[in-house]
Amino acid sequence: MAEIEKEAALPLKENFSDWYNDLLWMAEIMDVRYPVKGLYVWYPFGFAIRRNTYAIIREILDESGHQETLFPLLIPENEFMKEAEHIKGFEDEVYWVTHGGKDPLDVKLALRPTSETAIYPMYKIWVRSHADLPLKLYQVVNTFRYETKHTRPLIRLREITSFKEAHTVHATWEDAAAQVKEAVELYTEIYRRLGVPVLRSRRPDWDKFPGADYTDAIDAMMPDGKTLQIGTCHHLGNNFAKTFDITYEDPTGEQVLAYQTCYGISERSIAATISIHGDDKGLVLPPEIAPVQVVIIPILFKKGAEEVLAACRNVQARLKKAGVRVEIDSSDLRPGAKYYKWEMKGVPLRLEIGPRDLQNDVAVVVRRDNGEKDQVPLPEIEAGVLASFEAIQENLYAKAKAELESRIIPCESLEEVKETIKKDIATIPWCEKKECGLAMEDEMDAGILGIPLDQEGNRPAKCPICGKETTTRVYVARTY
């Protein structure tokens, strides 16, 4: 893999689209040159970010009682077409396999756009008794959607390479509702670990998941003011249970329809993380997902070079023993070129060790998130590095949260909203009537994102369409 040219300059982040596209290849996250539109290749460095991110997702789901599984990619047409409302939501996006070799297939096979119709025929077999409930499974798989809009790596793909989808089964509607609420909290915690603050809202009925009773969603605000949907949680009621005959025997011996939920998260989680934290120098990665957490730069002169290198190797070994992902850059590049390279890759901490530092028994520690320099005694290097990781994590989240909160603007009129969403997120009163909501969307030329899950204490205000007083406000934003 060719070394990134030292002269390469990243566009300023204020030109977000160019910055984002250039960062993906300059930091070696994804290569867009695969010869099929909407399909991209993970560089090893980018894949390491993915691996570390999904380790967090798996940890949080596993600890909450979910179990990981794996279902097939191919879905028979007769199963896929069973749930009419669900299929209507995906019919224009499905890739179909029609031949095996040269022979036409008796039954066409869909490449999963999502896995409800692959999983639920098996749930019919597996769920027998109330003792089997709740059933909480998830998988991390690739899914395929024939996107006709402008594709963008990690954000809008024809192959979603890293789709985590959970599918749960419950005895009652209320149990399923509680699971959706839990899923929103789990996703909020995942993103807190990534340093990403989120908007949590209930989608309007016309924007819910096809076949769901309701959809709660998680969104992030990107640097250009648009929002990116980075997680969805769907209450499916017993709609799919009716279609796929998923029933259980209750304590009285009666066969009862089950209730279900599903919720998904994809590599958009990585898109949000790198976009929100990155700067004009490149990536700024939370320590937990950084492939390289510490880079050691030896400051070498002719005199004392071997002693400096030996000290660097000693620090590297100690940090590795403490569980830190650490590298020494002993290449022939000038120190400034090394700084540029590792700043581009978002390494959270840089340690500089030269002859004078050895004399003082310290290392110079430079934080990637804010550029602050400090000296840490070499005998205390492990504790100093780990403490810096905590400080970086807290700072990244606090900074992003303050930015998000400062860019949510309360509006009272549709004209205010139209002006606000050019660069920020608006809120506007809504009476919750569908006809008023759709009329608002038409006039604003933007969609209602959702009703905030966390809103309370709003003062009464008038719906801008019908004039009815309401305490409900909704997010409005441009979206990806």
N, C-alpha and C positions, 0 to 999 in steps of 0.2 A: 504494500500500500504506500503510495507516494507521500512523502513528508509534506505537510502544508507549507506553502511558500511563506517565508518570514515577512515578505513585503505585503502579503494579502491584508487588506483592510476591511473590517466589518462595517456595513452601513450603520449610521446612527439609528438607535432604537426608535426614535421618533418616526422613522420611516419603517413601521413595524413589518409590513409584508416582505420587503426586501431583506430586512434584518433577519427575520425568521427563516426565510428560505436559504440565505447564505450561511447562517449559523449551523443549520443541519449538516451541511457538508464540511464547513471549515472546522467544526468541532467533532466531526466524524460520528454523527448520530445516525443519519440515514442517507443512502445514495438513491437519487431519483431517476437514475439512468436505465432502470430495468425496462425492456422493450414492450411492456403492456401498460396502458394508461391506468393510473390509480393503484398500481402495485409498486412497492418500494422495498429496498433491501436494507436490513439493519447492518451497520458497521459493528465490529466487535465491541468498540467502546460504547456505542449507543445501546447495544444489546445488554451490556453490563448494567447500564442505567435501568433498562427494562427489568432485568433479573432482580435487581435490588428493590425496585419499586413493587414488583409483584410479590416479593418476599414479605413486604409489609402487608399487602392485601391478604395474602394467604394466612399470615400470622393472626391478623385480626379476625378473619372469618373462622379459622380453626378454633381459636380460643372462645368464640361465641357459640360453638356447638354445630357449626357447619362441617360437612365432610366433602372432600374433593372426589370427583368422579370423572368419567370421560365417555361421551356418547358419539356415535358415528357422524361423519360429515354429511353423508347422503341421506336424503329423506324421500321416501316413496311418494309419488304424486297423490295417491289416494289418501294418505295420511295428511299430507301437507294441505290438501284442499278441504279438510273437514270443517274447520272453524271459519265461517264465511267472513265475519267482520275482520278477523285477524288477517286473513289472506288478502282482503281488499286493501289493507294497509301496506302490503308488501308485493302485490302482484306485478308491479312495474320494475321491481328491483331484483327479481330472482334469476339466477343462472340455472339453466337446465342441462343435465346430462342426458343425451338421447341415444347414444350408441355405446356399445361395448366392443371395442375393436371396430370391425366393419359392420357388425350386426346391430340393427335397431333393437332397442330395449322394449320389452313388453310393457313395462311401466316406467315412465320418465322419472328421473331422480333429480331432486332439487339440491343444490349446494346451499347449506343452511344460511339463511339471512339472520336467523335467530332460531333457538332450538326447542321452542314449546312443542311443536308437532313431531319432533324427534324423541323427546323425553317422555311426553305424557302417555303414549301407548304402553311404555314400560311401567309408568306409575300405576296404570290400571292393573297391572299384574302384581306389582310389589305391595300396594296398599290393600290390606285385608281387614284390619281391625283398628279400633281406636288406640290400641296399644302400639301401633306402628307410627302414631302421630305425636308430635310434629315430625315430618320428614324434611330435612334441610340439607340439600346437596348443591354443589357448585362445580363448575368446570372452567378452565381457561383454554380457549380454543380460537381458531380462526373462523371468521364468518365472511360471507361474500354478498355484496350488494351492488347491483348495476347502477352506480351513481352517474347521473347525467349532468349534474352541476359541476362547477369547477372543483376538481380534486386538489387536495392539499395534504402533504405528508403529516401523519399522526392525527389529522383533524377530519378530513373527508376522504375516505378510501373506498376502493372497490374490494380490497381484501383487508378486513380488520384483523390484524395478526394476533391480537392479544385481548380477546373479548372474555372478560370474566362475567359469567352469567350464573346467578343463583336461582334455584327453583324450589319452592317450599310448599308443603301440603299441611293443612290444618283441619281441625274438627269443626270450627265455627267461623263465621264472618269476622267476629270480634278478635279471635285469635290471629287471623290473617292480617287484620288492621294493625294489631300490636306488632306483628312481624315487619310490616312496612315501616312503622315508626322506628323500630330497632334498626332496620336497614339504613334509614336516613342517618341515625346516630353513628352507625359503623362507618358509613362513608365520610361523615364529618370528621371522625377520628383519623381515618386514612389520610384525608387531605391535611389535617392538622400536622400529621407526621411529615408531610411533604412541604409544610410551610405555606399552604394555600388556603386562604379564607374562602368560604363559599356562600352563595345565595341559596336558600332552601325554600322551595315554593311548591304549591299544588297547581298543576297545569289546568287550564280551562278545559271543559269537557270536549271541545272540538280539537284539542291538541293532545289528548291522552293516548296511551298505547292502545292500538287496535285490539278490542276484546277485553279491555280492563274496565273495572268499576271506576277507578281513579288512578292517577299517576302523580306521585311526588318526585320532584327532580332537584338535582344539585347542579348549580352553574357557577362558573368562574368568570371574572371580568378580565379580559385580555387588555394589553396596554393601549390598544386603539379604541377602547370603550365598548367594543362588541362583547357579548357574552358567549361563552362556550359551554354547552351542556356536557357535563363530565360525570354524570351518574343519574340513573333513573330507577325508581322503585314503584312497582305496579301491583295494585290490589286487583286480582283477577276474579274475585267473587267465586261463584261456582260455574262460570261460563264455560271454561275448558273442561271442568269435571263433567258437565252435561254432555259435551261433545265426545269426550274420550271415555265416558262411563267410569270415572274414578270415584268409587264409593268405598265406605268402610262400615264395618259392623259396630254399632254403638253398644254401650253397656246393657241395653235392653234386648239386644239381638236384632235390631232393625237395621236395614241397609240404608245409609245416609250419604248424600252427595258431599264430597269434600270441598274445602275452600283453598284457594291457592294464591301465591304471590310469585313474582319474579323480579329480579333487579340486576342491572348490568353496569359495568364500568369497563373502559377500554384504554388504549394507549393515548387517548385524549388526556388522561391523567398526567402523562409525561409532557404533552404539548403545553398544558397549563402550567406545569411546574417550571419548565425551562423559559416560557414566555414571561411569566410574572416576575421571576427572580433575575433573569439575565439582564445584562447591561451592555454598554457600548464596547466593552472589552470581550464579551462572549458569554459563556455559561456562568451561572452562579448556582452551584448545586448544594442542597441540604446534605450535611455530612453522611446521613444514613444511606443515601442512594448514590453517592459519588463513587465511581469505580476506583479512583485514586483519591484517598482522603487527605494525604499529606505527601508533598513532594519536598525532598531535601536537595538543596542547591549548594554544592561545595564551592566556596569562594577560594580559588586556588592561585597561589603565587609560586614561583620557583622554589622558594624556601618554605619548608614545612608542608608541602603538598601531601606527602604520604601520611603525615599525622592527621591532617584534616580529613582525608578520605577514610582513614581508619576510624576516626570519631564518627563520621557520617554512617559508616557501616554498622557501628555499634548502636547508634541511635535507631537505625532502621530495624535491627534485630530486636531491640527492646520494644519498639512500637508494634512490630508484628506479633510479638509474644502477647502484647496487650490487646490484640485483636484489631489493630489499625491496618488499613490498606495503604501501604506506603511505598514510594519509589525514590531512588536516588537518580538525579539527572547528572551523570558524569560525562555527557557528550561534549563535543568540541565547540558547541555554540557559546556565544558570549552570554554572560549572566542576563543582560537585558532581553535577549532573544529567548532565553529559557523562561523568564518571567512571562513574556508574552504568550508563549506556547501553553503554559500550564494555566494561565489566567483564562485563555480561550476555552480550555477544557473544564473550567469551573472547579478546579481543585480547592477545597475549602481552606487549607492551610499550607503555607510555604515556610519551610525552615531554612535559614541561611546560616551556614557555619563556615567561618574563616579562621585564620591564625589568631587574630585578636580575640575572637569569640572563645576560642579554645583557652587562651590565656586567662580569660575571665570566667571560664567554665559555664558558658551560657550559649544558647542558640537564639538568633533573631527569629521571631514568629510573626508572620504577616497574614492577616485575615483577608480572604477573598471578598467577603460580603461588604466590608466597609474600608478596606485598605489599611486598617490600624496595625501599627507595628509595636511589638513588645519584646522584652527579653525574658526568657525562661531558663532557670538554672538547669544544666544538663542532668544533674541527679534527680530532678523532679519533672523530667520531660513528659513522662506518661501522663501524670496528673494534669500537667499544663495543657497538653493537647486535648485530653478528654474534656476538660473544663471549657476550652475554646470551642469545641464542637457544640456543647450545650448553649453557649452564648450565641453562636452563629445561628443555630436552630431557632432560638427565641427571637433573635433580631429579625430574621427573615420573615417569620410569621407576623410579628408586630408591625413591621414596615408595610407588608402587603395588606394587612387588615386595616391599617390607618388609611392607606391609599384607596381601598375599596369603599370604606365608610365615607370618605370625603367626596366620592364621586357618585353617591346615590342621592339624587336631587328630588325633593318633594315638589310636585307641580299640581296646579289646580285646573289648568285649562289644557286643551289639546294642542294649542299653539305653543305653550310652554314646553310640552313634551317633545314636539317636533324639533324644537331648537336644542333641547337638552340632550337628546339621544344622538346628536351628531358626534358627541365625544364622551358622554357619560350615560348613566342609568337613571331613568325617571321612575317616580311612583305617582299614581293618579288614583283618585277615588273611583270605585266601580260598585254599582248596585247588585252585581252578580247575575243579572239577567243576560242570557245569551245574546239576544238581539242588540242590547246596548254594547256588549263586549265586541261583537263583530262590527258594529257601526264605528266604535272607537278605533278598531284596527284599520278600517278603511280610511278614516279621516287622518290618522296618524301616519299611515303608510308604514306601519310597523306592528309587530305582534305583541299581544299581552304575554309576557313570560310566565307569570303565575301569581297566585296569592301567597305572600310570605307566610311560612309556617310559624314564624316566631313573632308575628306582629300582635301587639296588644296595647291598649291605652290610646288608640288613635282617636282624635277628636272627630266628631261628625262633620262630614263635608258632602257636597252635592255631586252626584254622578253627572259628568259633563254632557251626557246624552239626554237622560230623562229628568234630571234635576232632583231625583229622590235622594234624601239624606242617607248616608251610609258611613260606617266606621271601617269598611274594608278598603284597603288600598292594594294596588297591584304593581308589580314591576313591569316596566316597558323598556325594551332595549333592542338595538340591532343585534342580530345573532349570526353565528357561523353555521 
